[in-house]
Amino acid sequence: MVAGQTQQLRLGEVLIESGDLTEEQLNDALDLQKSSPERKRLGEFLIDNGIITENRLNTALAQRLGIPYLPISECPIDLDAVAKIPKAVAQKFNLIAVSTDRNSMRLLISDPLNYYALEDVKLISHVHQLEIVICDRNEIVSAIQSSYSEIEAQKASRDANEAAGTTSAFTYVDLGETADDTPVVTLINSMLHKAHSAGASDIHIEPFEDHTQIRIRVDGQIVDYTKLSQSLHSSMTARIKILSSMDIAEKRAPQDGHFRAKLEDYELNVRVSSLPTIYGEKLVLRFLSQTTLLDHATTFGMEQDDYEKMLALLQSPHGVLYITGPTGSGKTTTLYMLVEFLSTRNVNIATIEDPVERTIVKVNQSQINPLAGLTFDSGLRSILRQDPDIIMIGETRDSETATISVRSALTGHFVLSSLHTNDAVSAIVRLLDMGVEDYLLANSLVGIVAQRLVKKICSFCREEYDATEADIRAMGGTVIERLARGKGCHNCNNTGYKGRVAIHEILTIDGNIRNMINGTAGVEEIYKYVAETGVMKTLQTSLLKLVRERVTSVEELLKLTYFVQ
């Protein structure tokens, strides 16, 4: 379909013809539209005011115009085509080019009756023919953001490579006094912007013999971002080290740093770690999010039954509560939510962290500084002299910190901390192995919360399929007819997953478990007691529920089951 075919067609006529609106409803809507100060086009006005759904409107248009109405996952996006239309034009008219050849262009648009938009596109792109595809407005907005961010990042990368020329791979370039429009600065800013907009948790800058590889971790999975000339590596490293207050001259020892920066309309809080490798220093930049988006955000990211158990634990006047799980399972995010909840009470809360990832009102937060002699155990001893009611320890790393924590709980403090273990019960074994006396642990421990982050199937490329015998075996013999998986698309970096949801197992320490810890019972007896009495919903039970509800896949179940069995 070409642009001229839409010129004489009116949306109101299409909707009356399709039976989606009566003439009276249309006239009322037009009167409201005229009095509205926002001056929206009719289709947008009808949708935003709930007069018609976007799906019904687009279906009617597609039938009347004889053009496809498709989800964006079915329209592969070519960035060369995207670049033919300026970002400002794409945002103004809510459209995006997805493919092109010498004389034609395939264009996704939410309003195919916007004649002026179509004419502008033809004029700008110098194509004679437009193949129009109708797509939902929010899907196009998302595609515009991700596609143009990728284009800008690639351009910055090319500019930086060209500027680097044949510079030695190990030549140090001091970027501290360089103008903000230098290619390396632009590249780093673009990389930060792209990673943040993609929802990445980490950026990996990895030097190899003939190139530097940039990868980002999205929803727990590493994906390739771009490849750079090796000659850029020392310049990038120097720039990031300067930002992070790290020693730029020290290249033979690992370092840790941290920086905050305002990029466009948001503030970045980034932790930086360097590690020497045979080809240079590898850097990992971790975003410490101030505004983590969560499923079930009002219930600590938990299902209602887990939330109620957690509330009961938080009523304890004293004791130790541990949040456990492997690296990247969201322990710190959960700890912050719990501290934020407790801070609404009339209590004195003090924390010792490495680093402070998020500031909380009415909470006294301290960051460890080993060079100044402030470690977890020395900081904890000092905090105990500050008359705290509640203490949060970012991580229990050694026997001294663990012992002080449990002794603090016995003297009337409520202590929260994180611990690296695979499940709730094994946290007991870990603490005993750290040298905590069994009678101290039995009398101080109030609860253990094990946590995992499970990848959700991408809603754009999600497909259902008949469960196979292998699937049923993986689910422990659970019979289910239909399961779901992601095919992989532009929106999820072809991984099939987009977003994550937390699952928990909450072990409340009752009298029987205290006696087992304090006696001669082994960990197997505690596992057996938990299984037989049903006092704890396991991580595996929560995982199976998500698979049955087609939120996640059997593949994710198999990957995580290794940790939770």
N, C-alpha and C positions, 0 to 999 in steps of 0.2 A: 504494500500500500504506500502511496506517495502522499506528501503533505497536502496537496491540493484537494484530495478527496474528502478531507475533513472540514474544508472551509465553510461550506453551507450547512453543515449538520449542527443541530443544537442538542445539548445534553438533555434538556427537559423533554424534548420530543422523543428522544431515545428511551427515556425511563417511562414515559407514558405508554409508548408503543410496547415496551416489554412487560408492562403491568406492574412495575415496581413503584410507581407513583400515580396518583390520580391528578387530574388537572387542578382540582382544588388544593391538594397538597403542594403541588408545584407553585401555584400562585402565592400561597401563604409563605412558602420558603423564599420565593423571590422578594417578597415584601420585607421579610426578616433580613435577607442578605443586603438589601439596599440600606437598611437602617443600621447595619453593623459597621462599626468604625474600622474593622480590620481589613475590609475590602478583599476578602478571599474570593477565589473563583468558585463557581457554583458547586462543582463536584466536591471540592475540599470542604466547603461550607456544609453541604448535606451530610458528609461523613462525620465531621467534627461535632455536629449538633445532634447526631444520633437519628437522623431522619431516614438514612439508608446505610447499610453496611458497605464497606469498601469492596468486599467480595461480590455482593450483588450488583453494585454499580459497574465494576470492571467486567463482570460476566455479561451484563447487558450491552456494554460498549463493544466487547469482543465479538458478540454474536451479530450486532448490527453492522459493524465495520468489516467483519470477516477477517479479523486479525487475531493472533494468538494472545491468550492471557496466561502467563506462566510464572511459576515461582523462580526466583533468581538462581536457585541451585541447578535449574535446567538450562541455564544460559552461560556457558563458559565465557570468562572475561579475558580479552586480550588487552594488555596494558598499552600496547601501541595504539590500539583503537581509542581507548580511554583518553590518551594524551592529545588526541586531535581536537577535543573540545575543552576549552579552559574550565578550570574548576569552578570559577565564579558563575559561569553560564550553566554548568551542570547543577549547581546548588540552587540557582535562581529558578530554573524550570523543573527541577527534580527529574533529571534524566541522566543516562549514562550510555556511551557507545560501548558495545562489547565485541564487535568485529567489523572489519572493513576490507574492501578491496579497492581497485582503482576507481570504480564508478559508483559504488554503493556502500551503505553502512547499515549495520543492524543496531537499532536504538531501543533501549528500554526506557519507558516513560510512564509516569503515573497518570498523566492527563493527555491522551492522544488527540484531544480536540483543541489543544493549545496551538493554533496555527502559527502564531508569531514565534513560538519556541522552535517549531519544526523548520520554519524558514531561516531563522538565525543559525540553526545547526547546519543547514545546507550551505549557507553563505560562508560560515567559518571553516567548515571542513572541506569545501570544494567538491562535494559529491553530488551526483545528479539524482540518485535514487536512495530513499530511506525505507528500510524494512522495519516497520514499527512492531514492537512487542509491548503489551501492557503488563505492568508489574506493580505490586503494592508499594505504596509510598515509603513506608519504613524500611523495606528491603532495599530500595534504591538509595535512601539516605545512608544506610550502613555500607553499601557497596561503594558509594562515592567516598566516604571517609577512608575506608581501607585501601581502595585502589589508588587514590591520589596520594595518600601517605606513602604507599609503596613506590610510586613514580618519583616523588620528591626525594625519597631515600636513595633510590638508584642514581638519580642525577647528582646528588651530593657525593655519592661514592665515586662516580665517574670523574667529577671535578677534582676530588681529592687525589685520585689515581694519576690524573694528568698533571696536577701540580707537583706531585711527588717526583715525577720523572725518574731519574736513575740514582736518586739519593741512596746512600748505603743503608742497608737494613738496620744497622746499629748506630747510625748517626742520631745524636740527641738534638731535638729542636725544642727550644724553650718557647712554649706557647703562652706563658703567663702574661706577656706584654703584647701579644699579637692581637691585631684588630679582630673584632667579632665576626667579620665576614670572610675570614680565611677558610679555605676548603676543609681543613681538618676539623675546625670548630663547627662548621656547617654540617659536616658528616656526623659528628658526635651528637649534635642537637637533633638532627634528623633521625638518627638511630634511637635516641631516647624517646622521641615523639612516636615513632613507629611502634616500638616495643610497648610503650605505655598504652597506645590506642588499640593494640592487638590484645591487651589484657595479659601481657607477659609478666612473669614473676622474676625472671633472671635474664641477663644478657651475658653470653659467653664470647670473649674475644680470645681466639686461639691461634697462636703463631705456628706455622709449619715452614718447611724448607723453602717453598716457592710462593707462598701466599699466606694471608691471614684470613681465617674463617670466622665469620660472625654467625652465631646461632642464638635463638631465643627459646625460652621454655614457656609454653602456653598450656594451661590446664595440666601441668605436670609432665608434658611431653616436649622433648627438644625438637625444634624444627629449624631448618636452614634459613638464614636471612639473606646474607650476601657474602661474596668473596672479595678481598681487597689485595692490592699489591703489598708484598712483604715490606717494601720500602716505607710504607705508611705506619708500620707497627710502632716504632719507637716514638713517633710524633703523637699518635693516639694515646699511648701509654703515658707519656709525659703530661699531656693535657689532663687526663683523668686523674693522675696522681696529684697534680697541682690542685685540682678541684677538691680532692679528698684529703688534703693536708698530709700526704704521704711523702716519704723521702725519695725524691726523684733520682738521686745518685745511687741509692741502694737497689741493685738489680739481682743480687745473689741470694737474698733471703726473703721469705714470704712476708707480706705486710697486710695490714687491715686499715681501712679508712672509711670515711663517711662524708657525704655532702648533701646539702639541700639546694635546690635550684628552682626558680620559677621559669617554666617553659610554656609560652602562650598563656592560657588561662588556668593553668593548674600548677600546683607545687609538687616537685618530686623530692622524695626522701630516699636516698640511695646508699646502700652499704656496699663497699668495694673490697675485694680480696685479690691479692696478687700472689702468683706462684711461679718461681723460676722453672723454665723447661729448657730443653736443649736448643730451641730456636728463639728463645726470648721469654718474656714474662706473659703468662696467661692471666687475664683479668676476668673476674666474674662480678657483675653489677647486679645487686638484688634490690628490687623496689620494695621499700617498707611502706605499704599502703596506709594512708590515713583514712581511706573510705572504702574498705573492702565490701564488695557486694556479695550478699549471702542469700541462699535459700533459707527460709524460716528465720530471717534476721531478728525478729522480735523474741525468739525463743533460743537465743545463743546458737543459732544454726542447727537446732535439734528438733526431732519429732516431739509431739506433745507429751508422750509418756516419758521420754528421756528428760525433757525439760522439767517435768514435775519432780522427778527423782533428783535432778540437780538443785532445784529450789530447796528441797528438803535438806540436802547436804550443806547448802549455803546458810542454813539456819543454825548450824553448829556454832556454839560459842567459842570453841577452841578445837584444835586438831590440825592434821595435815591432809590436804587434798591435792592429788597429783593428776596432771593431764599428760598422758603418754601417747607415744606414736613415733614413727620414724621421721627423719628430716623431711620437711615439706608437707606434713600432714595437717597443718593449720593449728598446731598447739598454741603458738603465741597469740594468734587471733582470738582463740577461745579464752585464753588467760586475760587478755585485755577486756573482752566483753564481761567476764566475771568481775574483774576489778571495777569496771565502770558501773556495773550494777550495784556492787557493794559500796561504792563511793557516795551513793544517795543516802546512806545511813549516817547517823551522827557518830562516826568512827574516825580514828587516825590511821591512815593507810600509808605504808612506806614500801618502796620497791627497790630491788637491786637488779640491774639488767645489763645485758651486753648484746647490742646497744639498746638505748631507749628508742623504740620504734614509733611510738605514738604518745603524745602528751595527753594526760587526763586531768581534768579540773579536780581540785581538792585532793590530789594524790601527790605525795612527796616521792619523786622518782630520782634514782641515782644510777649513774652509769659506771661500770667498772673501769679502772685505769691502772693496769698492772705496773706501769712505769712509776706511778705515784704511790704504789703500795695498796691501791684499792682493789681487792679481789672479792669474789663472792663471799668467802668465809670471813675476811676482815670487815667487809661492808656489812655483813649480816650481824656481826658482833656489835658494830657501831649502831646499827638500826635498833637493836634491842635496848639501847640506852636512850632511845628517842620516844619512849612511851607509846609504842604502836599497839593498835588493836588487831590490825590485819597486816600481814607481811606477804609480799609477792616476790618470789625468787625466780628470775627468768629461766634458769635451768639448774638442776641439781647435777653437778658434774663429778663431784668427788666425795669421798667418805666424810671429810670434815664438814662440808656444807650439809650433807644429809643428816649427820648427827646433830649439828646445831639446830637444824630445822625441826627435827622431832623433839628435841629438848625444849625448844621454844613453844611448841604446841602443848607440851606438858605443863608449862608455866603460864598458861592462859591465853596464848595467842592463836589466831587462826592463820594458817600458813598455806599459801598456794604456790605450786611450782610445777615445772615440766620435767619429764624424764624420757629418755630414749629406750622404749621397750616395745615389743610387738603386740602385746595385749595387756589387759588389766591385771590378770593373775600373775604374769611373769614380772610385773613391777615389784611385787613382794620379794621375789627371789633376787632381783637386781639390788634392792635396798639391803637385803641381808648380806649379799656378796660384797657390798660396799663397806660392810663392817658395822652397820647399825645393829645394836643389840636387839634380840627378838622381843624382849619384854618392853623395850622402849617403842618399837614399831607397833606392837600389838595394842599398846595403850594410847598411841598418838594418832594412828591412821584412821581417818573417817571415811575416805572413799578414794577410788581410782577411776579415772575416765580415760578409756582408750579411744583414739580417734583416727579416722582415715578420710581422705578426700577421694571420691569416686567420680570418674569422668562421666558426663552425661552425653547421650547420643545427640548429635547435631540435629536441630529441628528442621534445618533446611534440606538435608539430604537423608533424613531418616526413612527407613523402609522396614516393613514387617515381612516375616518369612515363617514358614512352617518349621517347628522345632525338630531337630534331628535326634537320633538315638544318642549321639555323642553329647549333644546339648543337655539332654535329660540326665545322662550319667554325670555330667559336670555339676548339675543341680542336685545331686544326691538322690536321684530317682524321682524328683518332683515332676509330675506329668503336667505339661502345659502345651497347648496347641500352637500358639503364636508367640514369637519373640521379635525383637527389633535389633537393628544395627544401622550404622551410618555408612553410606556409600563413599563419602569423601567429596568435598566440593570447595569452591573458592572461599566460602565463609568460615570453614574450619581447617584451612590449610591442608585439605585433602586427608585429614586424619580420621574423619567420621565422628569426632567428638567436639563439643563446644560447651564450656562451662563445667563446673564440678559441684557436687553436693556432699556434705559431710555425713558420715555415719558414726555412731558411737556405741560403746558398751560401757555401762556404768555399774561398777561394783561397789555396793554399799557394805562397809565392814560391820557385820553383825557379831553377836557374842560367839557364835560357833567358829567364825573365821578368826576372831581374836584368839580363841583357845588353840586353834590349829597353828597360828603363827607362834604363839607362846610355848607351844608344846613341841612334840617331836614329829608332827605331821609333815609330810613332804608336799611338794607342789602338786603332785598328781592327786592327792587326797582333796586338796582345795578345788582343783579342776572338777573332780568327780562330784563334790558337794554342790558346786555351782550348777553343774549340768543336771543333777538329780532334783534339786530343789527349784530350779528355774528362777533364782533370785536375780539373774542377770540375762538380759537379751544380748546375744553375742553379735560381733561384727558380721559373722557369716550369715546369721539370720537376717540382718538388715540388708546385706548385699543381695540375698536371694529375693527379698521383697522388691528391691529396685529392679531386678531382672524381670520378675513376674509382671511388674507394672510398666515394663518396657521403657524405663528411664535410662538404664544402662544395658550393656551387652553381656553375653556369656563370656566373651573374650576378657572383659574387665573383671568378671567374677573369677576366672581361672588365674588371672595375674595376681589378684589380691588375696585369693584363698590361701596361697602359699604362706602369707604372713599371719593369717588368722586361725589356721587349724591348730 
